[in-house]
Amino acid sequence: MLTDFFYTLRAARLPVSVKEYLTLLEALQAGVVGPLNPEACSIDDFYYLARTTLVKDEKHYDKFDRAFAAYFHGVEQIADFTKDIPADWLRQTLEQLLSEEQKANAPRLEWDQLMEELRKRLEEQKERHAGGSKWIGTGGTSPFGHGGHNPQGIRIGGKGGGRSAVKVWEQRSYRDYDDTQELGTRNIKMALRRLRRFAREGSDLELDLPDTIRATAANAGYLDIKMVPERHNHVKVLLLMDVGGTMDEHIQRVEELFSAVRAEFKHLEFYYFHNCVYDYVWKNNRRRFAEKHPTWDVIRRYNKDYKLIFVGDATMSPYEILQPGGSVEYNNEEAGAEWLQRLTHAFPRFAWINPEPQGVWQYRQSISIIQQLMGGRMFPLTLKGLEDAMRLLSK
């Protein structure tokens, strides 16, 4: 059973190795969660054991969950069969209503029997059948075909209804999972973790096991405990977020990003701007005219070791970037481009995260201008985009 489970994970494009699979088997043999059966072991226990031993990167958790559910909860599976079956065999001409007795008496075959019987049917069958319990066809209780009822058959052609098929015989066309799709907070956190850099800070709170072993050995076997400070994420982030106007379309995604950033980085400073950064920014949108923070103060207040992240759709009139007085809200004395250059010069590790679909960037003149000012360091608000941005900032 677990061999098929292993191939199910591989079919789901999970990077599961034979060594990891053998580790799972060793854990089961050692009784870590007990035998895998409904009475002796919870399927939840096995799930966590399997995920721990087989999945080495959190970004694969969702894919593993889908494959696990598919295998253990009766979700239809895909088989790469190559032999053609005449379409006429699978043409359903009549929806047959089966009695409860007929359903109860439907042949139930174990996996090996099922595959062997299918091989035999393919060799023996010469014509269309419907409504029976043996041949490949429609209706009835046969394990092979569609439009009928069988508790664990192979669906061939047509649509499923009972969701009890253990295999599906057809070459179905799927799109690759799109890594340009918007993210939930959980996935954003996983992408942001590429930027983490840990350092030990504070009082001695954790056991330093390697040093304790060395000190104990040097002390003739007498225990000599060594402690070290806890490890904390040492990365400092300065987050500047565009708000209002066209950004209203992206509120949910930016909120998810903001939530994830606040959870992941202890050293976080954030400010808001509208469309482009000018001579001041703010922290509270309700009081943005009363509580302004001069951009020069922001540049002077934080050291250059802060990672600067802009979040905005960069969608505006080009004049708002290039011309003094171009702001839509007030008569700014200096062009937004001047302030962007000052900021990127003060914080050499910077990136711009854009929630607009990357496919429209080429049609927005303002986005092209911002990209040039950022030296090409503009990334979409997607899984791959965030990972690329964090990889750049971590250098």
C-alpha positions in Angstrom: 0.0 0.0 0.0 2.7 2.5 0.9 4.6 1.8 -2.3 1.6 3.1 -4.2 1.5 6.0 -1.8 5.1 6.8 -2.6 4.3 6.8 -6.4 1.3 9.0 -5.7 3.5 11.6 -4.2 6.0 11.4 -7.0 3.1 11.7 -9.5 2.1 14.9 -7.7 5.7 16.2 -8.5 6.8 16.1 -4.9 10.6 15.7 -4.6 10.4 12.5 -2.5 13.4 10.2 -2.5 13.6 6.5 -1.9 15.8 7.2 1.1 13.0 9.3 2.7 10.5 6.6 1.9 12.6 4.0 3.6 12.9 6.4 6.6 9.1 6.4 6.8 9.0 2.6 6.7 11.7 2.4 9.4 9.6 4.8 11.6 6.5 2.6 11.1 8.5 -0.6 11.9 9.8 1.1 15.1 6.3 1.8 16.2 6.5 5.6 16.1 2.8 5.8 15.4 1.8 2.2 15.5 0.6 0.0 12.6 -1.2 1.8 9.8 -4.8 0.6 10.3 -7.9 2.5 11.4 -8.1 0.7 14.8 -4.4 0.9 15.9 -3.3 4.2 14.4 -5.0 7.5 13.7 -4.6 8.5 10.1 -3.8 12.0 11.5 -0.8 10.5 13.3 0.4 8.8 10.1 -0.1 12.1 8.2 2.2 14.0 10.4 4.8 11.3 10.4 4.7 11.0 6.6 4.9 14.8 6.2 7.9 15.0 8.6 9.9 12.2 6.9 9.0 12.9 3.3 8.6 16.7 2.9 11.7 18.8 3.5 10.4 22.2 2.4 7.3 23.9 3.7 6.5 25.2 0.3 5.5 21.6 -0.6 3.0 21.2 2.2 -0.1 22.1 0.2 0.9 19.8 -2.6 1.5 17.0 -0.1 -1.9 17.6 1.5 -3.6 17.2 -1.8 -1.7 14.0 -2.7 -2.3 12.6 0.8 -6.0 13.3 0.6 -6.2 11.9 -2.9 -4.6 8.6 -1.8 -6.2 8.0 1.6 -9.7 9.6 1.1 -10.8 8.0 -2.1 -10.3 11.0 -4.4 -9.9 9.9 -8.0 -6.4 9.2 -9.2 -4.8 9.5 -12.6 -3.2 6.5 -14.3 -1.0 6.9 -17.3 -2.5 4.2 -19.4 -1.6 4.1 -23.1 -3.9 1.6 -24.8 -6.9 3.1 -26.7 -10.4 1.8 -25.9 -13.0 2.1 -28.7 -15.2 5.2 -28.1 -18.3 3.1 -29.0 -17.8 0.9 -25.9 -18.2 4.0 -23.7 -21.2 5.7 -25.4 -23.9 5.8 -22.8 -27.3 5.6 -24.4 -29.5 5.1 -21.3 -29.2 6.1 -17.7 -29.9 2.9 -15.9 -31.4 3.1 -12.4 -29.8 0.5 -10.2 -31.6 -1.0 -7.2 -29.9 -1.0 -3.8 -29.6 -4.8 -4.1 -27.7 -4.5 -7.4 -25.4 -1.9 -5.9 -24.8 -4.1 -2.9 -23.9 -7.0 -5.1 -21.5 -5.0 -7.3 -18.2 -7.0 -7.7 -15.6 -5.7 -5.3 -12.0 -6.4 -6.3 -8.7 -5.7 -4.5 -6.1 -3.7 -6.3 -4.1 -6.6 -7.8 -7.3 -8.4 -8.9 -8.7 -5.2 -10.4 -5.6 -4.6 -12.6 -5.4 -8.2 -13.6 -9.1 -8.4 -14.5 -8.8 -5.2 -16.5 -5.9 -6.7 -18.5 -8.0 -9.7 -19.3 -11.0 -7.6 -20.4 -8.9 -5.7 -22.8 -7.7 -8.9 -24.3 -11.0 -10.6 -24.5 -13.6 -7.9 -25.1 -14.5 -7.4 -28.8 -17.7 -5.3 -28.6 -19.7 -2.8 -26.7 -21.4 -3.8 -23.5 -23.8 -1.9 -21.2 -25.6 -2.5 -18.0 -23.6 -5.6 -16.9 -21.2 -6.5 -14.1 -18.2 -7.7 -16.0 -17.2 -6.0 -19.2 -15.9 -2.5 -20.0 -18.9 -0.3 -20.7 -21.6 2.0 -19.3 -24.2 1.6 -16.6 -24.4 -1.6 -14.5 -22.0 -2.6 -11.7 -18.9 -3.5 -13.7 -15.7 -2.2 -12.2 -14.7 -0.9 -15.6 -16.4 1.9 -17.4 -18.7 4.7 -16.3 -22.3 5.7 -15.7 -22.9 2.8 -13.2 -22.0 1.9 -9.7 -19.0 0.2 -8.2 -17.4 0.9 -4.9 -13.8 0.8 -6.2 -13.5 0.5 -9.9 -11.6 2.1 -12.7 -13.5 4.9 -14.4 -13.0 4.8 -18.2 -14.4 7.7 -20.2 -17.3 9.9 -19.1 -17.7 11.8 -16.0 -17.5 10.4 -12.5 -20.4 10.7 -10.0 -19.8 8.6 -7.0 -16.1 9.6 -6.5 -15.2 6.0 -5.6 -12.9 5.3 -8.6 -9.4 4.2 -7.6 -8.0 4.9 -11.1 -9.1 7.1 -14.0 -8.3 5.8 -17.5 -7.9 8.8 -19.7 -5.3 11.4 -20.7 -6.6 14.4 -19.0 -5.2 17.8 -19.8 -4.2 19.9 -16.7 -2.6 23.2 -16.4 0.6 23.4 -14.4 -0.1 25.0 -11.0 0.6 28.6 -11.6 3.3 30.1 -9.4 2.1 33.6 -10.5 -1.1 33.3 -8.5 -1.7 35.6 -5.6 -0.7 34.3 -2.2 -2.3 33.6 1.1 -0.5 34.8 4.3 0.9 31.4 5.0 2.7 31.1 1.7 3.9 34.7 1.9 5.5 33.9 5.2 7.3 30.9 3.7 8.6 33.1 0.8 9.7 35.8 3.2 11.8 33.3 5.3 14.4 33.3 2.5 15.4 36.7 3.9 15.9 35.5 7.5 19.4 35.8 9.0 19.7 34.5 12.6 22.0 35.9 15.3 22.3 35.2 19.0 21.1 38.0 21.1 20.1 38.6 24.7 20.8 36.6 27.9 21.9 33.0 28.0 18.7 31.0 27.6 19.5 28.0 25.4 21.7 24.9 25.9 24.8 24.9 23.7 24.9 21.1 23.2 28.2 20.9 21.1 30.1 23.2 23.5 28.6 21.3 26.5 29.9 18.0 25.1 33.4 19.5 24.4 33.6 21.1 27.9 32.4 17.9 29.6 34.9 15.8 27.8 37.7 18.2 28.7 36.5 18.1 32.3 37.1 14.3 32.7 33.5 13.5 32.2 32.0 15.8 34.8 29.1 17.7 33.3 29.9 21.2 32.3 26.8 22.9 30.9 27.3 25.7 28.5 24.5 28.2 27.6 24.1 30.6 24.7 21.7 33.4 23.9 18.6 32.6 21.8 18.7 33.0 18.1 16.6 35.8 16.7 16.0 36.9 13.1 18.5 39.7 12.7 17.2 41.1 9.5 15.9 44.7 9.5 13.2 45.7 7.1 12.0 49.2 6.1 8.6 48.8 4.3 7.1 51.6 2.3 3.6 50.9 1.0 1.5 52.7 -1.6 -2.1 53.2 -0.4 -5.3 54.6 -1.9 -6.4 55.1 -5.5 -5.6 52.2 -7.8 -4.1 50.3 -4.8 -7.7 49.8 -3.5 -7.9 46.9 -6.0 -5.1 45.1 -4.2 -6.0 45.7 -0.6 -6.5 42.1 0.4 -3.2 40.9 -1.1 -1.2 43.8 0.4 -2.8 43.2 3.8 -1.8 39.6 3.6 1.8 40.6 2.7 1.8 43.2 5.5 0.5 40.7 8.0 3.2 38.2 7.0 6.0 40.7 7.2 5.0 41.8 10.7 5.0 38.2 11.8 8.3 37.3 10.3 10.5 40.3 11.1 11.1 41.6 14.5 13.0 44.6 13.3 10.3 46.2 11.0 9.6 49.9 10.3 6.8 50.8 7.9 5.4 53.9 6.3 2.7 54.8 3.8 2.9 56.9 0.6 0.5 57.6 -2.3 1.6 56.7 -5.8 5.1 57.8 -5.4 7.3 58.8 -2.5 7.8 62.6 -2.1 9.1 64.7 0.8 7.0 63.1 3.5 5.4 59.7 4.4 3.1 58.7 7.2 2.2 55.8 9.6 -1.5 56.4 10.2 -3.7 57.0 7.2 -6.4 58.7 9.2 -4.0 61.2 10.5 -1.7 61.4 7.4 -2.0 65.2 7.1 -1.5 65.9 10.8 1.3 63.4 11.5 3.8 63.6 8.7 7.2 62.1 8.7 9.7 63.9 6.5 11.4 61.5 4.1 14.8 63.0 5.0 14.2 62.0 8.6 13.5 58.4 7.5 16.7 58.3 5.5 18.7 59.7 8.4 17.0 57.6 11.2 17.7 54.1 9.8 21.1 52.6 9.0 22.0 51.3 5.6 21.7 47.7 6.9 17.9 48.0 6.6 16.4 46.2 3.6 14.1 48.6 1.8 11.0 47.2 0.3 8.5 49.3 -1.7 5.0 47.9 -2.2 2.9 49.6 -4.9 1.4 49.1 -8.3 3.5 51.9 -9.8 0.4 53.0 -11.8 0.1 56.7 -12.1 0.8 59.6 -14.5 4.4 59.8 -15.5 4.4 63.4 -14.4 3.9 62.2 -10.8 7.3 60.6 -11.0 9.3 62.9 -13.2 8.0 66.5 -12.6 8.1 68.8 -9.6 4.5 69.6 -8.7 3.4 66.3 -10.3 1.7 64.9 -7.2 -2.0 64.6 -7.5 -2.5 65.8 -3.9 -0.2 68.7 -3.5 2.5 70.8 -5.1 5.7 68.8 -4.4 8.8 70.8 -4.7 11.0 68.0 -6.0 10.1 65.1 -8.4 9.3 61.7 -7.0 12.2 60.3 -9.0 14.6 62.3 -6.9 13.3 60.9 -3.6 13.3 57.3 -5.0 17.0 57.7 -5.9 17.8 59.1 -2.5 16.1 56.2 -0.8 17.8 53.5 -2.9 21.1 55.2 -2.4 20.7 55.3 1.4 19.5 51.7 1.5 21.5 49.7 -1.1 19.5 46.5 -0.6 16.1 47.3 -2.0 13.3 45.9 -4.1 9.9 46.9 -5.4 7.0 44.5 -5.0 4.2 45.1 -7.5 0.7 43.6 -7.0 -0.3 44.4 -10.6 -0.2 41.3 -13.0 3.2 41.2 -14.6 1.5 40.8 -18.0 0.3 44.4 -18.0 3.6 46.0 -16.9 4.7 46.6 -20.4 1.6 48.7 -21.2 2.1 51.1 -18.2 4.6 53.9 -18.9 4.8 54.7 -15.2 5.7 51.1 -14.3 8.5 51.2 -16.9 9.9 54.4 -15.4 9.8 52.9 -11.8 11.5 49.8 -13.1 14.3 51.9 -14.5 14.7 53.9 -11.3 14.8 50.6 -9.4 17.5 49.2 -11.7 15.1 46.4 -12.7 14.5 45.3 -9.1 10.7 45.1 -9.5 9.0 41.8 -8.7 5.4 40.6 -8.9 3.4 39.9 -5.7 3.5 36.1 -6.4 5.2 33.1 -4.8 8.1 33.2 -7.3 8.3 36.9 -7.3 8.6 37.1 -3.5 11.2 34.3 -3.5 13.2 36.1 -6.2 13.0 39.4 -4.3 14.0 37.8 -1.0 16.9 36.0 -2.6 18.1 39.3 -4.1 17.8 41.1 -0.7 19.7 38.4 1.1 22.8 38.8 -0.9 
